[in-house]
Amino acid sequence: MCESKAYLVKDGVEELIMESVDFLKPQGEEILLRSIFGEQTTIKARLLEMDLTGHRIVLETP
Amino acid sequence: MCESKAYLVKDGVEELIMESVDFLKPQGEEILLRSIFGEQTTIKARLLEMDLTGHRIVLETP
């Protein structure tokens, strides 16, 4: 399985915000995340980096 | 393996720009892509969407 965990960096601390993310789409100032379980959330953040081998998507607050 | 193909949409047409991408990082108006083979490129684009199950990273020109 190729889904990743999504983390949000806030004040220098990484917080896990969603597991098993398989879809991501920036929408204006927000980012839509969707998991393989159909969970969906939109978060005001921008993409910091994505490491598919490490299964990590890292977002940061603007 | 969880790497993805990266495509760039230009004038409505998807062009494959890198295979086996496992790392992506936005850098200002550009996006850094790196493959599992150590190939690396920076492209002036923004992330349109990413589908990990479909192994697709789609970028678009600004």
Backbone of each chain as nested JSON, in Angstrom:
{
  "chains": [
    {"id": "A", "residues": [
      {"number": 1, "name": "MET", "atoms": {"N": [0.853, -1.192, 0.0], "CA": [0.0, 0.0, 0.0], "C": [0.89, 1.243, 0.0]}},
      {"number": 2, "name": "CYS", "atoms": {"N": [0.425, 2.236, -0.729], "CA": [1.286, 3.392, -0.959], "C": [0.791, 4.66, -0.29]}},
      {"number": 3, "name": "GLU", "atoms": {"N": [-0.2, 4.53, 0.536], "CA": [-0.698, 5.734, 1.174], "C": [0.314, 6.252, 2.201]}},
      {"number": 4, "name": "SER", "atoms": {"N": [0.154, 7.506, 2.58], "CA": [1.117, 8.158, 3.466], "C": [0.402, 8.744, 4.676]}},
      {"number": 5, "name": "LYS", "atoms": {"N": [1.183, 9.0, 5.695], "CA": [0.657, 9.756, 6.828], "C": [0.84, 11.24, 6.549]}},
      {"number": 6, "name": "ALA", "atoms": {"N": [-0.133, 12.045, 6.897], "CA": [-0.021, 13.496, 6.7], "C": [0.204, 14.166, 8.049]}},
      {"number": 7, "name": "TYR", "atoms": {"N": [1.231, 15.009, 8.085], "CA": [1.593, 15.732, 9.305], "C": [1.448, 17.227, 9.066]}},
      {"number": 8, "name": "LEU", "atoms": {"N": [1.091, 17.943, 10.104], "CA": [1.056, 19.397, 10.046], "C": [2.089, 19.941, 11.023]}},
      {"number": 9, "name": "VAL", "atoms": {"N": [2.971, 20.786, 10.512], "CA": [3.965, 21.415, 11.38], "C": [3.388, 22.723, 11.913]}},
      {"number": 10, "name": "LYS", "atoms": {"N": [3.292, 22.804, 13.21], "CA": [2.763, 24.015, 13.841], "C": [3.708, 24.378, 14.979]}},
      {"number": 11, "name": "ASP", "atoms": {"N": [4.232, 25.58, 14.94], "CA": [5.205, 26.021, 15.951], "C": [6.347, 25.015, 16.093]}},
      {"number": 12, "name": "GLY", "atoms": {"N": [6.785, 24.484, 14.966], "CA": [7.944, 23.598, 14.975], "C": [7.664, 22.172, 15.403]}},
      {"number": 13, "name": "VAL", "atoms": {"N": [6.4, 21.889, 15.696], "CA": [6.048, 20.545, 16.156], "C": [5.19, 19.853, 15.089]}},
      {"number": 14, "name": "GLU", "atoms": {"N": [5.538, 18.611, 14.784], "CA": [4.764, 17.838, 13.809], "C": [3.601, 17.129, 14.485]}},
      {"number": 15, "name": "GLU", "atoms": {"N": [2.423, 17.356, 13.918], "CA": [1.227, 16.711, 14.461], "C": [0.65, 15.826, 13.358]}},
      {"number": 16, "name": "LEU", "atoms": {"N": [0.348, 14.59, 13.684], "CA": [-0.269, 13.68, 12.722], "C": [-1.72, 14.097, 12.523]}},
      {"number": 17, "name": "ILE", "atoms": {"N": [-2.089, 14.423, 11.273], "CA": [-3.476, 14.854, 11.07], "C": [-4.32, 13.826, 10.316]}},
      {"number": 18, "name": "MET", "atoms": {"N": [-3.696, 12.97, 9.529], "CA": [-4.471, 11.916, 8.869], "C": [-3.567, 10.755, 8.49]}},
      {"number": 19, "name": "GLU", "atoms": {"N": [-4.078, 9.543, 8.679], "CA": [-3.342, 8.348, 8.258], "C": [-3.879, 7.87, 6.913]}},
      {"number": 20, "name": "SER", "atoms": {"N": [-3.075, 7.096, 6.227], "CA": [-3.511, 6.414, 4.993], "C": [-4.052, 7.371, 3.928]}},
      {"number": 21, "name": "VAL", "atoms": {"N": [-3.38, 8.52, 3.791], "CA": [-3.778, 9.499, 2.77], "C": [-3.378, 8.968, 1.396]}},
      {"number": 22, "name": "ASP", "atoms": {"N": [-4.335, 8.999, 0.47], "CA": [-3.971, 8.586, -0.888], "C": [-4.287, 9.648, -1.932]}},
      {"number": 23, "name": "PHE", "atoms": {"N": [-4.879, 10.762, -1.487], "CA": [-5.192, 11.823, -2.447], "C": [-5.019, 13.175, -1.779]}},
      {"number": 24, "name": "LEU", "atoms": {"N": [-4.378, 14.072, -2.495], "CA": [-4.116, 15.421, -1.988], "C": [-4.319, 16.406, -3.125]}},
      {"number": 25, "name": "LYS", "atoms": {"N": [-5.004, 17.513, -2.818], "CA": [-5.221, 18.523, -3.846], "C": [-5.232, 19.915, -3.227]}},
      {"number": 26, "name": "PRO", "atoms": {"N": [-4.284, 20.764, -3.595], "CA": [-4.323, 22.152, -3.126], "C": [-5.551, 22.855, -3.711]}},
      {"number": 27, "name": "GLN", "atoms": {"N": [-6.215, 23.632, -2.88], "CA": [-7.381, 24.402, -3.324], "C": [-7.269, 25.791, -2.735]}},
      {"number": 28, "name": "GLY", "atoms": {"N": [-6.716, 26.691, -3.512], "CA": [-6.485, 28.038, -3.008], "C": [-5.513, 27.994, -1.844]}},
      {"number": 29, "name": "GLU", "atoms": {"N": [-5.941, 28.51, -0.694], "CA": [-5.049, 28.515, 0.471], "C": [-5.193, 27.257, 1.312]}},
      {"number": 30, "name": "GLU", "atoms": {"N": [-5.996, 26.327, 0.821], "CA": [-6.24, 25.115, 1.589], "C": [-5.734, 23.889, 0.835]}},
      {"number": 31, "name": "ILE", "atoms": {"N": [-5.673, 22.786, 1.568], "CA": [-5.293, 21.521, 0.952], "C": [-6.336, 20.475, 1.328]}},
      {"number": 32, "name": "LEU", "atoms": {"N": [-6.84, 19.815, 0.302], "CA": [-7.782, 18.718, 0.505], "C": [-6.994, 17.422, 0.662]}},
      {"number": 33, "name": "LEU", "atoms": {"N": [-7.305, 16.674, 1.711], "CA": [-6.684, 15.365, 1.944], "C": [-7.781, 14.311, 1.977]}},
      {"number": 34, "name": "ARG", "atoms": {"N": [-7.503, 13.17, 1.366], "CA": [-8.471, 12.08, 1.425], "C": [-7.726, 10.791, 1.734]}},
      {"number": 35, "name": "SER", "atoms": {"N": [-8.334, 9.961, 2.579], "CA": [-7.687, 8.695, 2.944], "C": [-8.304, 7.554, 2.149]}},
      {"number": 36, "name": "ILE", "atoms": {"N": [-7.643, 6.4, 2.192], "CA": [-8.18, 5.223, 1.499], "C": [-9.494, 4.748, 2.129]}},
      {"number": 37, "name": "PHE", "atoms": {"N": [-9.808, 5.252, 3.316], "CA": [-11.055, 4.887, 3.977], "C": [-12.195, 5.847, 3.631]}},
      {"number": 38, "name": "GLY", "atoms": {"N": [-11.907, 6.827, 2.78], "CA": [-12.932, 7.759, 2.354], "C": [-13.046, 8.983, 3.243]}},
      {"number": 39, "name": "GLU", "atoms": {"N": [-12.281, 8.988, 4.322], "CA": [-12.186, 10.168, 5.181], "C": [-11.708, 11.343, 4.346]}},
      {"number": 40, "name": "GLN", "atoms": {"N": [-12.218, 12.524, 4.593], "CA": [-11.792, 13.68, 3.816], "C": [-11.733, 14.905, 4.708]}},
      {"number": 41, "name": "THR", "atoms": {"N": [-10.707, 15.713, 4.535], "CA": [-10.611, 16.94, 5.31], "C": [-9.947, 18.018, 4.466]}},
      {"number": 42, "name": "THR", "atoms": {"N": [-10.265, 19.254, 4.786], "CA": [-9.627, 20.382, 4.12], "C": [-8.961, 21.204, 5.205]}},
      {"number": 43, "name": "ILE", "atoms": {"N": [-7.72, 21.534, 4.978], "CA": [-6.952, 22.2, 6.022], "C": [-6.23, 23.41, 5.447]}},
      {"number": 44, "name": "LYS", "atoms": {"N": [-6.25, 24.497, 6.198], "CA": [-5.565, 25.712, 5.74], "C": [-4.068, 25.521, 5.97]}},
      {"number": 45, "name": "ALA", "atoms": {"N": [-3.379, 25.152, 4.932], "CA": [-1.954, 24.836, 5.05], "C": [-1.345, 24.826, 3.656]}},
      {"number": 46, "name": "ARG", "atoms": {"N": [-0.026, 24.733, 3.639], "CA": [0.621, 24.53, 2.349], "C": [1.567, 23.339, 2.462]}},
      {"number": 47, "name": "LEU", "atoms": {"N": [1.861, 22.762, 1.317], "CA": [2.699, 21.562, 1.299], "C": [4.155, 21.95, 1.537]}},
      {"number": 48, "name": "LEU", "atoms": {"N": [4.756, 21.327, 2.531], "CA": [6.166, 21.559, 2.8], "C": [7.005, 20.56, 2.01]}},
      {"number": 49, "name": "GLU", "atoms": {"N": [6.711, 19.298, 2.155], "CA": [7.373, 18.284, 1.346], "C": [6.625, 16.962, 1.42]}},
      {"number": 50, "name": "MET", "atoms": {"N": [6.978, 16.092, 0.486], "CA": [6.334, 14.806, 0.4], "C": [7.403, 13.769, 0.113]}},
      {"number": 51, "name": "ASP", "atoms": {"N": [7.42, 12.735, 0.935], "CA": [8.43, 11.679, 0.807], "C": [7.669, 10.361, 0.67]}},
      {"number": 52, "name": "LEU", "atoms": {"N": [7.532, 9.887, -0.564], "CA": [6.676, 8.714, -0.796], "C": [7.29, 7.441, -0.255]}},
      {"number": 53, "name": "THR", "atoms": {"N": [8.594, 7.323, -0.341], "CA": [9.252, 6.133, 0.202], "C": [9.105, 6.106, 1.725]}},
      {"number": 54, "name": "GLY", "atoms": {"N": [9.18, 7.282, 2.322], "CA": [9.033, 7.375, 3.78], "C": [7.576, 7.469, 4.211]}},
      {"number": 55, "name": "HIS", "atoms": {"N": [6.665, 7.493, 3.229], "CA": [5.221, 7.554, 3.509], "C": [4.865, 8.778, 4.349]}},
      {"number": 56, "name": "ARG", "atoms": {"N": [5.472, 9.906, 3.988], "CA": [5.238, 11.131, 4.756], "C": [4.815, 12.273, 3.838]}},
      {"number": 57, "name": "ILE", "atoms": {"N": [3.725, 12.92, 4.219], "CA": [3.32, 14.176, 3.595], "C": [3.386, 15.215, 4.708]}},
      {"number": 58, "name": "VAL", "atoms": {"N": [4.165, 16.263, 4.504], "CA": [4.331, 17.252, 5.565], "C": [3.749, 18.586, 5.1]}},
      {"number": 59, "name": "LEU", "atoms": {"N": [2.807, 19.091, 5.876], "CA": [2.173, 20.382, 5.595], "C": [2.62, 21.376, 6.657]}},
      {"number": 60, "name": "GLU", "atoms": {"N": [2.513, 22.662, 6.321], "CA": [2.77, 23.661, 7.35], "C": [1.691, 24.72, 7.294]}},
      {"number": 61, "name": "THR", "atoms": {"N": [1.451, 25.343, 8.417], "CA": [0.482, 26.434, 8.447], "C": [1.12, 27.632, 7.758]}},
      {"number": 62, "name": "PRO", "atoms": {"N": [0.319, 28.432, 7.045], "CA": [0.866, 29.522, 6.237], "C": [1.534, 30.595, 7.112]}}
    ]},
    {"id": "B", "residues": [
      {"number": 1, "name": "MET", "atoms": {"N": [6.498, -0.898, -4.594], "CA": [7.146, 0.414, -4.608], "C": [6.084, 1.505, -4.703]}},
      {"number": 2, "name": "CYS", "atoms": {"N": [6.356, 2.61, -4.039], "CA": [5.321, 3.626, -3.915], "C": [5.614, 4.897, -4.69]}},
      {"number": 3, "name": "GLU", "atoms": {"N": [6.617, 4.861, -5.503], "CA": [6.91, 6.071, -6.26], "C": [5.829, 6.307, -7.315]}},
      {"number": 4, "name": "SER", "atoms": {"N": [5.778, 7.537, -7.814], "CA": [4.736, 7.932, -8.75], "C": [5.335, 8.524, -10.013]}},
      {"number": 5, "name": "LYS", "atoms": {"N": [4.535, 8.567, -11.041], "CA": [4.926, 9.301, -12.232], "C": [4.491, 10.752, -12.071]}},
      {"number": 6, "name": "ALA", "atoms": {"N": [5.33, 11.673, -12.52], "CA": [4.974, 13.091, -12.449], "C": [4.645, 13.59, -13.845]}},
      {"number": 7, "name": "TYR", "atoms": {"N": [3.499, 14.249, -13.932], "CA": [3.022, 14.791, -15.204], "C": [2.912, 16.305, -15.094]}},
      {"number": 8, "name": "LEU", "atoms": {"N": [3.146, 16.973, -16.204], "CA": [2.939, 18.42, -16.265], "C": [1.836, 18.692, -17.276]}},
      {"number": 9, "name": "VAL", "atoms": {"N": [0.808, 19.414, -16.836], "CA": [-0.271, 19.796, -17.754], "C": [0.093, 21.133, -18.391]}},
      {"number": 10, "name": "LYS", "atoms": {"N": [0.183, 21.119, -19.692], "CA": [0.51, 22.34, -20.421], "C": [-0.472, 22.442, -21.582]}},
      {"number": 11, "name": "ASP", "atoms": {"N": [-1.187, 23.541, -21.659], "CA": [-2.211, 23.734, -22.693], "C": [-3.175, 22.541, -22.732]}},
      {"number": 12, "name": "GLY", "atoms": {"N": [-3.533, 22.047, -21.565], "CA": [-4.528, 20.987, -21.484], "C": [-4.003, 19.587, -21.79]}},
      {"number": 13, "name": "VAL", "atoms": {"N": [-2.706, 19.489, -22.063], "CA": [-2.126, 18.191, -22.407], "C": [-1.167, 17.747, -21.3]}},
      {"number": 14, "name": "GLU", "atoms": {"N": [-1.311, 16.485, -20.887], "CA": [-0.418, 15.942, -19.855], "C": [0.847, 15.384, -20.474]}},
      {"number": 15, "name": "GLU", "atoms": {"N": [1.96, 15.855, -19.938], "CA": [3.253, 15.38, -20.439], "C": [3.974, 14.699, -19.27]}},
      {"number": 16, "name": "LEU", "atoms": {"N": [4.473, 13.502, -19.489], "CA": [5.224, 12.805, -18.441], "C": [6.584, 13.462, -18.289]}},
      {"number": 17, "name": "ILE", "atoms": {"N": [6.889, 13.956, -17.093], "CA": [8.178, 14.633, -16.934], "C": [9.179, 13.832, -16.102]}},
      {"number": 18, "name": "MET", "atoms": {"N": [8.691, 12.95, -15.234], "CA": [9.636, 12.11, -14.491], "C": [8.934, 10.846, -14.006]}},
      {"number": 19, "name": "GLU", "atoms": {"N": [9.645, 9.729, -14.094], "CA": [9.111, 8.476, -13.565], "C": [9.713, 8.208, -12.186]}},
      {"number": 20, "name": "SER", "atoms": {"N": [9.061, 7.367, -11.437], "CA": [9.586, 6.881, -10.162], "C": [9.953, 7.998, -9.19]}},
      {"number": 21, "name": "VAL", "atoms": {"N": [9.092, 9.027, -9.135], "CA": [9.313, 10.137, -8.204], "C": [9.012, 9.671, -6.781]}},
      {"number": 22, "name": "ASP", "atoms": {"N": [9.924, 9.926, -5.878], "CA": [9.632, 9.579, -4.486], "C": [9.773, 10.759, -3.536]}},
      {"number": 23, "name": "PHE", "atoms": {"N": [10.161, 11.922, -4.076], "CA": [10.282, 13.099, -3.209], "C": [9.889, 14.34, -3.988]}},
      {"number": 24, "name": "LEU", "atoms": {"N": [9.089, 15.165, -3.345], "CA": [8.611, 16.401, -3.973], "C": [8.648, 17.506, -2.929]}},
      {"number": 25, "name": "LYS", "atoms": {"N": [9.136, 18.679, -3.333], "CA": [9.173, 19.801, -2.395], "C": [8.953, 21.115, -3.143]}},
      {"number": 26, "name": "PRO", "atoms": {"N": [7.878, 21.844, -2.838], "CA": [7.701, 23.168, -3.42], "C": [8.784, 24.115, -2.914]}},
      {"number": 27, "name": "GLN", "atoms": {"N": [9.312, 24.912, -3.815], "CA": [10.342, 25.894, -3.445], "C": [9.995, 27.189, -4.143]}},
      {"number": 28, "name": "GLY", "atoms": {"N": [9.299, 28.057, -3.451], "CA": [8.847, 29.297, -4.068], "C": [7.921, 28.981, -5.221]}},
      {"number": 29, "name": "GLU", "atoms": {"N": [8.241, 29.454, -6.408], "CA": [7.362, 29.225, -7.561], "C": [7.736, 27.936, -8.294]}},
      {"number": 30, "name": "GLU", "atoms": {"N": [8.668, 27.193, -7.734], "CA": [9.128, 25.982, -8.392], "C": [8.826, 24.755, -7.53]}},
      {"number": 31, "name": "ILE", "atoms": {"N": [8.942, 23.605, -8.164], "CA": [8.781, 22.348, -7.435], "C": [9.992, 21.467, -7.722]}},
      {"number": 32, "name": "LEU", "atoms": {"N": [10.596, 20.994, -6.661], "CA": [11.712, 20.05, -6.776], "C": [11.148, 18.633, -6.812]}},
      {"number": 33, "name": "LEU", "atoms": {"N": [11.582, 17.869, -7.796], "CA": [11.191, 16.455, -7.907], "C": [12.445, 15.605, -7.855]}},
      {"number": 34, "name": "ARG", "atoms": {"N": [12.37, 14.485, -7.161], "CA": [13.515, 13.575, -7.13], "C": [12.991, 12.153, -7.311]}},
      {"number": 35, "name": "SER", "atoms": {"N": [13.721, 11.371, -8.092], "CA": [13.304, 9.986, -8.329], "C": [14.105, 9.041, -7.444]}},
      {"number": 36, "name": "ILE", "atoms": {"N": [13.647, 7.787, -7.392], "CA": [14.36, 6.78, -6.603], "C": [15.741, 6.488, -7.192]}},
      {"number": 37, "name": "PHE", "atoms": {"N": [15.971, 6.914, -8.426], "CA": [17.274, 6.707, -9.059], "C": [18.228, 7.875, -8.806]}},
      {"number": 38, "name": "GLY", "atoms": {"N": [17.779, 8.865, -8.033], "CA": [18.634, 9.993, -7.707], "C": [18.543, 11.124, -8.713]}},
      {"number": 39, "name": "GLU", "atoms": {"N": [17.793, 10.902, -9.787], "CA": [17.499, 11.977, -10.743], "C": [16.829, 13.125, -9.995]}},
      {"number": 40, "name": "GLN", "atoms": {"N": [17.126, 14.354, -10.356], "CA": [16.511, 15.492, -9.675], "C": [16.245, 16.607, -10.676]}},
      {"number": 41, "name": "THR", "atoms": {"N": [15.099, 17.221, -10.557], "CA": [14.823, 18.356, -11.434], "C": [13.982, 19.373, -10.68]}},
      {"number": 42, "name": "THR", "atoms": {"N": [14.092, 20.623, -11.108], "CA": [13.266, 21.676, -10.542], "C": [12.468, 22.264, -11.687]}},
      {"number": 43, "name": "ILE", "atoms": {"N": [11.2, 22.409, -11.482], "CA": [10.347, 22.852, -12.568], "C": [9.426, 23.97, -12.086]}},
      {"number": 44, "name": "LYS", "atoms": {"N": [9.251, 24.976, -12.931], "CA": [8.378, 26.081, -12.57], "C": [6.941, 25.629, -12.772]}},
      {"number": 45, "name": "ALA", "atoms": {"N": [6.318, 25.247, -11.697], "CA": [4.972, 24.683, -11.778], "C": [4.357, 24.7, -10.388]}},
      {"number": 46, "name": "ARG", "atoms": {"N": [3.054, 24.384, -10.352], "CA": [2.432, 24.189, -9.046], "C": [1.71, 22.85, -9.048]}},
      {"number": 47, "name": "LEU", "atoms": {"N": [1.52, 22.333, -7.852], "CA": [0.892, 21.023, -7.721], "C": [-0.601, 21.132, -7.99]}},
      {"number": 48, "name": "LEU", "atoms": {"N": [-1.085, 20.334, -8.903], "CA": [-2.517, 20.312, -9.199], "C": [-3.178, 19.25, -8.318]}},
      {"number": 49, "name": "GLU", "atoms": {"N": [-2.675, 18.043, -8.341], "CA": [-3.162, 17.01, -7.448], "C": [-2.205, 15.822, -7.414]}},
      {"number": 50, "name": "MET", "atoms": {"N": [-2.414, 14.999, -6.407], "CA": [-1.56, 13.853, -6.225], "C": [-2.439, 12.677, -5.847]}},
      {"number": 51, "name": "ASP", "atoms": {"N": [-2.288, 11.585, -6.565], "CA": [-3.099, 10.389, -6.343], "C": [-2.125, 9.237, -6.099]}},
      {"number": 52, "name": "LEU", "atoms": {"N": [-1.925, 8.907, -4.829], "CA": [-0.892, 7.92, -4.492], "C": [-1.282, 6.515, -4.914]}},
      {"number": 53, "name": "THR", "atoms": {"N": [-2.555, 6.192, -4.823], "CA": [-2.989, 4.868, -5.256], "C": [-2.819, 4.735, -6.77]}},
      {"number": 54, "name": "GLY", "atoms": {"N": [-3.1, 5.817, -7.47], "CA": [-2.945, 5.812, -8.928], "C": [-1.527, 6.114, -9.381]}},
      {"number": 55, "name": "HIS", "atoms": {"N": [-0.645, 6.376, -8.415], "CA": [0.768, 6.663, -8.708], "C": [0.925, 7.853, -9.658]}},
      {"number": 56, "name": "ARG", "atoms": {"N": [0.134, 8.881, -9.397], "CA": [0.16, 10.059, -10.249], "C": [0.38, 11.331, -9.454]}},
      {"number": 57, "name": "ILE", "atoms": {"N": [1.343, 12.118, -9.887], "CA": [1.543, 13.469, -9.382], "C": [1.304, 14.379, -10.577]}},
      {"number": 58, "name": "VAL", "atoms": {"N": [0.357, 15.289, -10.459], "CA": [0.043, 16.15, -11.599], "C": [0.388, 17.6, -11.265]}},
      {"number": 59, "name": "LEU", "atoms": {"N": [1.236, 18.181, -12.079], "CA": [1.645, 19.578, -11.919], "C": [1.039, 20.392, -13.049]}},
      {"number": 60, "name": "GLU", "atoms": {"N": [0.947, 21.702, -12.842], "CA": [0.517, 22.561, -13.943], "C": [1.403, 23.786, -13.986]}},
      {"number": 61, "name": "THR", "atoms": {"N": [1.539, 24.333, -15.16], "CA": [2.317, 25.564, -15.289], "C": [1.483, 26.693, -14.702]}},
      {"number": 62, "name": "PRO", "atoms": {"N": [2.148, 27.667, -14.079], "CA": [1.403, 28.721, -13.366], "C": [0.595, 29.602, -14.34]}}
    ]}
  ]
}
